Amino acid sequence: MDIISSSQNDKVKYLNKLYRSRNRRKEGVFILEGKRLIEAALAGGADFKQVFLTPAFFKSAENDNLLADLKLKSEFIYLEEQLLKETASTVNPQGILAVVKESVFKGEDFYQQADKILLLDRIQDPGNMGTMIRTAVAAGFDGVIALKGSVDIYNQKVIRATMGGIFSIAVRQKLSQEEFLSEIDSRAADYELLAADIEAEEYHFQHRYQNKLILMIGNEANGIDQKLLAAATSKIKIPLAGEIESLNAAVAASVISFEILSQSLKKDS
């Protein structure tokens, strides 16, 4: 077992480069930290490129099953424990990191497998983004689209906030508003295009949702862009009491998503 101890090693330098969004996108990969996320990625069929681990993690009997599965998919690179900790973005990476290839969905393939889609318009906060992806999975959505101007879906904070949900849903990002609206006309004309809008006349629980839909959630400060609002086939809002003018974007997405799920379950019962 060759154990790397220097941060100047080429493989370690490559790993460090991938913590920058521009380099990740260029390579088409992202980083996972910790056993739990790597197990979720494995269960979700992720395509592993490299696994960086400490000798202690490798030798622990409780990791035998995970490592046996990973060994079939990826190269193992052993790092001294302190070097791995210094490289990782989390305080406790649990002795293992992995480089995983992004899942790439073209428009046609994406719409063929996703009937309920969450569209995120310029969502800036990684915690909000990750929470919304996790919620979308829990509410039975099949796909997520993050338009240009949104935080990188493969940001470490986003990935952690999804709690592994990112591997259970089709994702697309960096799509321009114009590209999305063009796709709606050409490939997704049969979808209901819903806008969460505080100026809407209809409450979210009053609306009767179609089986195929795209729920649009807007920027935390400014809401949904006017061009997207103009394209919406329906607009809905959440009732608010007291002096509160609006909800956190992730909370609003959760409330509406689970109303959609509730109605879907009633249809099926």
C-alpha positions in Angstrom: 0.0 0.0 0.0 1.6 3.3 -1.2 0.5 6.1 1.2 0.8 9.7 0.0 2.0 12.2 2.6 2.8 15.3 0.6 0.3 18.0 -0.6 2.7 18.4 -3.6 1.7 15.0 -5.0 0.1 15.3 -8.4 -3.0 13.4 -7.4 -3.5 15.5 -4.3 -3.0 18.7 -6.4 -5.7 17.5 -8.8 -8.1 16.8 -5.9 -7.5 20.3 -4.5 -8.2 21.8 -7.9 -11.6 20.2 -7.9 -12.7 22.2 -4.9 -13.0 25.1 -7.3 -16.3 25.3 -9.2 -14.7 26.3 -12.5 -12.4 23.2 -12.4 -15.2 20.9 -11.4 -17.3 22.0 -14.4 -14.4 21.7 -16.8 -13.7 18.1 -15.6 -17.4 17.2 -15.3 -16.8 15.8 -11.8 -17.5 16.7 -8.2 -16.2 15.6 -4.7 -18.0 13.7 -2.0 -16.8 13.7 1.6 -17.6 11.1 4.2 -19.0 7.6 4.3 -22.7 8.4 4.4 -22.7 10.5 1.2 -20.5 7.9 -0.6 -22.8 5.1 0.4 -25.8 7.2 -1.0 -23.9 7.8 -4.2 -23.1 4.1 -4.6 -26.7 3.2 -4.0 -27.8 5.8 -6.6 -25.5 4.3 -9.3 -23.0 7.2 -9.3 -20.0 6.8 -11.6 -16.9 6.9 -9.4 -13.6 8.1 -10.8 -11.2 8.0 -7.7 -11.5 7.2 -4.0 -9.1 8.9 -1.6 -8.9 7.1 1.8 -6.8 6.8 4.9 -5.1 3.5 5.8 -7.2 3.4 9.0 -10.4 3.6 7.1 -9.2 0.9 4.8 -8.3 -1.4 7.6 -11.6 -1.0 9.6 -13.7 -4.1 9.3 -16.9 -2.0 9.4 -16.0 -0.6 6.0 -15.3 -3.9 4.3 -18.6 -4.1 2.4 -18.4 -0.5 1.2 -14.8 -0.8 0.1 -15.5 -4.1 -1.7 -18.2 -2.4 -3.8 -16.1 0.7 -4.4 -13.1 -1.4 -5.5 -15.2 -2.7 -8.4 -15.8 0.9 -9.6 -12.8 3.0 -8.9 -9.1 3.5 -8.2 -8.1 3.7 -4.6 -5.6 6.4 -3.5 -4.3 6.2 0.1 -3.5 9.5 2.0 -2.1 10.0 5.4 -4.9 11.0 7.7 -3.7 14.5 8.4 -3.3 15.2 4.7 -6.8 14.0 3.9 -8.2 16.3 6.7 -6.3 19.2 5.4 -7.6 18.6 1.9 -11.2 18.2 2.8 -13.6 21.1 3.3 -15.4 19.4 6.3 -14.0 19.2 9.8 -14.4 15.4 9.9 -14.4 13.8 6.4 -14.4 10.3 8.2 -11.3 9.1 6.4 -12.7 9.0 2.9 -13.3 11.3 -0.1 -14.4 10.4 -3.7 -14.4 12.0 -7.1 -17.6 11.3 -8.9 -18.7 12.1 -12.5 -21.6 14.4 -13.0 -24.8 12.9 -14.4 -25.4 14.6 -17.7 -29.0 14.9 -18.9 -29.9 16.2 -22.3 -33.2 18.0 -22.6 -35.1 15.1 -24.3 -33.8 12.4 -21.9 -34.5 14.6 -18.9 -38.1 15.2 -19.8 -38.7 11.6 -20.7 -37.9 10.5 -17.2 -39.1 13.5 -15.2 -42.9 14.2 -14.8 -42.6 16.5 -11.8 -39.8 19.0 -12.0 -38.6 21.7 -9.6 -37.2 24.7 -11.4 -34.9 27.0 -9.3 -34.4 30.5 -10.6 -31.2 32.2 -9.3 -31.2 30.5 -5.9 -28.1 31.8 -4.1 -27.9 30.1 -0.8 -26.3 26.6 -0.8 -28.4 25.5 2.2 -31.6 26.5 0.5 -30.6 24.8 -2.7 -29.7 21.5 -0.9 -32.8 21.6 1.2 -35.0 22.1 -1.9 -33.4 19.2 -3.7 -33.8 16.9 -0.6 -37.5 18.1 -0.3 -38.1 17.5 -4.0 -37.0 13.9 -3.7 -39.1 13.4 -0.5 -42.2 14.8 -2.3 -41.9 12.5 -5.3 -40.4 14.9 -7.8 -38.3 13.4 -10.6 -36.1 16.3 -11.7 -34.5 19.6 -10.7 -33.4 22.4 -13.0 -31.2 25.1 -11.6 -31.1 28.1 -14.0 -28.0 30.2 -14.6 -27.3 32.5 -11.7 -28.0 29.8 -9.2 -25.4 28.4 -6.8 -23.5 25.3 -8.2 -25.5 22.2 -7.4 -22.2 20.3 -6.8 -21.1 22.9 -4.2 -20.0 21.0 -1.0 -22.6 22.8 1.1 -25.4 22.0 -1.4 -24.4 18.3 -1.5 -24.3 18.0 2.3 -27.7 19.7 2.6 -29.3 17.2 0.2 -28.4 14.4 2.6 -27.8 12.1 -0.4 -31.0 13.1 -2.2 -29.0 14.5 -5.1 -28.4 10.8 -6.2 -32.1 10.1 -6.3 -33.2 12.7 -8.8 -32.3 13.9 -12.3 -30.5 17.3 -12.1 -29.6 19.9 -14.7 -27.9 23.2 -14.2 -26.5 26.3 -15.8 -29.4 26.4 -18.3 -30.2 29.9 -19.4 -33.7 31.3 -19.0 -34.0 31.5 -22.8 -32.9 27.9 -23.2 -35.5 26.8 -20.7 -38.3 28.7 -22.2 -37.4 27.3 -25.6 -37.5 23.8 -24.2 -40.9 24.4 -22.8 -42.2 25.3 -26.3 -40.5 22.4 -28.1 -40.2 19.5 -25.6 -42.3 20.2 -22.6 -45.5 21.8 -23.9 -47.6 19.2 -22.1 -46.3 20.3 -18.7 -48.2 22.6 -16.4 -45.8 25.5 -15.6 -46.5 26.7 -12.0 -45.1 29.9 -10.5 -44.9 30.4 -6.7 -45.8 34.1 -6.6 -46.9 36.1 -3.6 -49.1 38.2 -6.0 -51.1 35.2 -7.2 -54.8 35.1 -6.6 -55.1 31.3 -6.0 -53.8 29.6 -2.8 -51.6 26.5 -3.3 -54.2 24.2 -1.7 -57.0 25.4 -4.0 -55.2 24.6 -7.2 -55.7 21.2 -8.8 -52.3 20.1 -10.1 -51.7 18.2 -13.3 -49.7 14.9 -13.4 -46.9 16.6 -15.4 -45.7 19.9 -14.0 -42.8 22.2 -13.4 -42.9 24.2 -10.1 -40.8 27.4 -10.3 -39.3 28.8 -7.2 -37.5 32.2 -7.5 -34.6 34.1 -6.1 -34.6 34.6 -2.3 -34.7 38.4 -2.6 -36.5 39.1 -5.9 -38.7 36.1 -6.6 -39.2 34.6 -10.1 -38.0 36.6 -13.1 -40.8 38.4 -14.9 -40.2 36.5 -18.2 -40.7 33.2 -16.4 -43.8 34.6 -14.6 -45.2 35.6 -18.0 -44.7 32.1 -19.3 -46.4 30.4 -16.3 -49.7 28.6 -17.0 -50.7 29.0 -13.3 -49.7 31.1 -10.3 -50.1 30.1 -6.7 -49.4 31.5 -3.3 -49.2 30.4 0.3 -51.5 32.1 2.8 -49.6 34.0 5.5 -50.8 35.4 8.8 -49.4 38.1 11.0 -46.9 40.6 9.8 -44.8 38.2 7.7 -44.6 39.2 4.0 -43.0 36.1 2.6 -41.5 32.7 3.4 -37.9 31.4 3.0 -37.6 30.0 -0.5 -36.9 26.5 0.7 -39.8 26.5 3.1 -42.2 27.7 0.3 -40.9 25.0 -2.0 -41.6 22.4 0.7 -45.1 23.6 1.5 -46.2 23.5 -2.2 -44.3 20.3 -3.0 -46.0 18.4 -0.3 -49.4 19.7 -1.3 -48.7 18.4 -4.8 -47.8 15.0 -3.3 -50.9 15.0 -1.1 -53.1 15.6 -4.1 -51.3 12.9 -6.1 -51.8 10.3 -3.3 -55.5 11.1 -3.1 -55.8 10.6 -6.9 -54.2 7.2 -6.5 -56.2 6.0 -3.5 
